[in-house]
Amino acid sequence: MTISVSETPNYTTRSVERAFDVLALIGSHPASLRDVAVHLGLNRSTAYKTLAALEVRGYVRRDPDSAVYFLGAKILQLATLYREQNPLIKVARPYLETLLRETRETVHLCVREGLSSACVDRIDSPQSIKLSVKLGETTPLHVTAAAKAILAYSPGDIVAEVLKRPLQPFTSNTITDPDCLREELETIRRRGFAKSDGELTPGARSVTAAIFDASNHAIGSVGVSGPSSRLPDEVILRYATTVTEVAARISGELHLKHPIG
């Protein structure tokens, strides 16, 4: 007998959610069985069964000496498949390499995931002092140039949802007032790029432009980030022209190769 989604027992959904919670916890730091049970509020038996199910499928691995759990190789396989299946990453990669050569600063490609921005590709600056962005790292849409560039050209319901929620501060430069954020988004649309100055990381600056789908909604952003000492206003403005041109080229190539937005 086939069970419809609506008929699926609630415990099945809870089991899946629990497994994802365990993966998120171990992804943030390796954890023992006790750590998992305590942090997630699970009894020891439930925590063990969840870990055992993930381990047998390769999503986590247990160190026999320390009894600590780490992410398994299956996670790397999924990450690789994600990159291979994402047309934006394939199209944008050569442009990121060109942008790196031109700026010698860290370059990054981000997409919207719900109400967050996620870094899906990046190339670190070859310089010893640099800003490093982790693959898969997410930030709320009101923080950083990469996220704001996406938010500025997102559908109206997404913008409205972000504006009605509390805007979490990360530094003294984070925009936390909805009216100020609304004004910032209008400025981004008017000039065609977003910039940030220590909104998430003190001493870091970035400039980013949105990448568009066929419906003219932002599906991502491409940008440059680095220490503020190397990115004064005149350099930010020069790179703004560069990233805007790169974003337009990525958008155009994406439309040609994958015309459905």
N, C-alpha and C positions, 0 to 999 in steps of 0.2 A: 504494500500500500504506500502511495506517495503522500508525504506530509507537506502541506502548504506552509509557507512562512508564518502565516497567522496562527497555524495550529502547532507550531514548534513549541515544545515545553519551555517555560521560562528558564528552567535550570540549564538548558542548552546554551541560551544566550549568556547567562551568567558565567558559564564555564569558559566561553570564548572571551568574554570581557576579562575574566580573571587571568587567562593565559596572556592576553595583551598587556595587562598590568604588570605581570611578572617579567615579561620581556622588557618593558619600559624601565622597570626597576634595575634589572641586571644590566641593561644598556647604559644606565647612568653610573653604575658601579657594581663590580662583582659582589655577590651576596651568598651567604650560607642559607641553609634551610630555615634556621631560626630568624635570620634577618628578613627573609621573605615573609614569613608568618607574622612577624612583629610589624613591619612597615606597612603591610597590606591588610592587617587586621584579620588574618586567616588562622584557623586552627591548624595544628601541625600536620594532621592527616591530609587536609585539603591542599595545603601548600606542597606537601610531598607528592601527591598524585598529579598536581599540575606540573611540577618540575619534571617528574618522571615521564609524563606524556610529551613534554617539550624536548627532553633529552633523547628519547628514543627516535624522535623525528629529526634530530640534528640541530634544533633551534637553540639549545643550550648544551653546555658540556660541564661535567663535574670534575674538578681536580681531585684525584684520589687521596692526595696527601693532606690538603687543607680542607677538603669537603666544601669548597667554595664553588659556586656556579658562575660560569662565564657565558657570553654569547657563543653560539656554535657556528660552524661554517655555513650552515643553511642560510643564515642571515646574509652572509656575503654573497651567496648565490642569488638570493632575491634582489639584493642591491644591484648586482651586475645585470640581472634581467630587466630591472626597472630602467637602467640607463640605456640598455640596448633597445627597449621598446618605446622609449620616449623620443619622438621625432624632434622636439625642440632641442634636446641635448645634442643630438647628431648634427643638426643644422648649425647650432651656435658654437660648437667647439672650435672650428677654425677661426671664427671671429674673436673668440676669447684669446686664442694664441696670438693673433695679430695685435689685439689690444694690449696684451702683456708686453709684447716687443716695443710698442709705441710709448707705453707709460712706465714700464718697469715697476709697477705697483700691483698688488693683489687684485685680480679680476674675478668676477663672480656672476653666476646665472641663478636667478631665483624664480620660483613659481608660487602661486597662491594655493594654500591648503586650508580650506575653511576660512577662518578669520586670522590666519597666520601666513607669513612668508617663509618658504623653505628653500635653503640653498641646495641646488641639485647638481651644480658643477662649479668648480673654481680652480684657479691656478695661482699659487702663491708667488709673491714677489721674490725675485732672486736676491734682493738686498737683505742684509743681516738684520736690520730693524724693519719689521713689517707688521701688517695686520693680517692675521690668519683667520679664515672663516671655515668652520667645520662643515663638511658635507652632511646634509640632513638637518643642520641646525635651523631651528625655527624661531621667529620673532613675531610679536603681535604686529598687525598691519599699520599701527600708528607710530612705529619705531623704526628708524633707519631709512636711508634714502631708497634702498632696494624695496622695502615694504611700502613706503609711501607712494613710490612711482606706480606700483601695482594698484594700490587702493584708489589713487586719483582717477584711474580709468576702469574701475570695477563697476559692475551693475549697481544701480541705485540702492537696491535692497541690502547689498553688502556694505556699502558706505553708511547707510542708515543704521545698520546693526552695530557697526563699529562705533559710530558717534553716540549711540545711546548707552553704551556700556562704559564702566569706569575705565579710564585710560591710565594704565599702570605706569608709574614713574620708574625709570632705571637709573637715571642720573638727573642732575639739576637742569639739564638741557632737554629732557624728554618733554614732548608736548602732552600736557595732561588736561587742557581745557578744550572741550568740543568746538567752541567757536574759533579758537586759534587753529585747531586742526582743519576745520572746514575752510578757513582762509588759506592755510598752507596748501591744501589740495587744489584750490582755485589757482594759486600761484603756480603750482606744478603744471597744471593744464595750460596756463597762459604761456609759460616759457618753454615747456616741453621736456623738462628734466627735473629730477629731485636731488636735493643735497641734504646732508646731515653733518652735524658737528658735535660729536660726543654725546649723541642721544642714547646710545647703548653702552659704549665703551669710552671713557674719558680719554681725550687725546687722539681720538680717531676721527677722520673725516672721510666722506664718500660722496660720489656723484653717480647718478643712475638714471637710465631712461627705460621707459616701458616698451615691451614687445607686444604686438597686437595680433589677435586672430582676425578672421575674415569679417567678423561682426563688429570690429573696432573696439573690442574689449581687451583689456590687458590680460595676457596669459602668463606673463613673466616680466622680468626686468634684467638688464645687463648693466654692470657698473664697475667702478674702480674704487678701491679703498686703500687708505694708508695713514701713516702718522700725520698729524696736523702740521708738524714742522716741515714736511715736504709738500703739503697741499695748501698753500695760501690761496686767497681768493682768486688771484689771477690764474693760477694753475687749475683750480676747480673749474673756472669758466672755460679754459682751453680744453680740458678733458670733457666738459659738458657737451661741447660741439662734437667731439670724437665719439662719445658713447651714444649720443642721439643719432648720429649717422650709422653707427654699428647696429643699434636697435632697429632702425628702419630697414637695413639690409637683411637682418635676420627675419624680420616680419615678412618682407617681400619674398625671400627664398622659401620661407615656410608656407606661404600662400600658394606658391607655384608647385611645390612638392606635395603639400598636404592641404588642398584647397578647402576642405570642410573645416569650418571654425569650431 
